[in-house]
Amino acid sequence: MERKDRILEILKDLKLENLPFKVNEHNIGELGLDIAKDLNFILKSISINSSLQWCFSTVKKAKVFTIIYQANEQGKSIYKEEIAKQIPEYSYKTIATIVDEGMSKGFFISLDPPDIEVSDKKIKNIRPSLEVITAFYNWNINRISTVAKMIKKYSK
């Protein structure tokens, strides 16, 4: 199959209507290259910060992190048991190991729950550390900035 035929075949299956700019057979290759470069940047930039690198080092840790992060941003309490309920494909033991490791490294911390009173001191309300929150914001700000530049480039 010729390169041009391959490009046309690919274009048929793309959901181009979801893009805020026009893509055609003349610029699809350049867009694909820009997307790959952006993904490479995203993956490399995680390793700049040791806390983010740890939080995203496995799919399991990333899932646990996002649940803890969302609970923090929503002002809701989150405990190992609740995380295990939200990620049923992993055992409580796996979740507890990830949380305990994150806490021992200082990436997760225990704070008093904002919304309920807990009498059992073994139950800990888990939060991301300030370092993790700041690194996560900065990493995402960079991602948003890169995508905004890409949109601007292809919207011309």
Secondary structure, DSSP 4 states (H G I P E B T S, - for coil): --HHHHHHHHHHHS-GGGSSS---TTTHHHHHHHHHHHHHHHHHHHTTSHHHHHHTSSHHHHHHHHHHHHHHHHT----HHHHHHH-TTS-HHHHHHHHHHHHHTTSEEEE--SS-----TT--EEEE-HHHHHHHHHHHHHHHHHHHHHHHHHT-
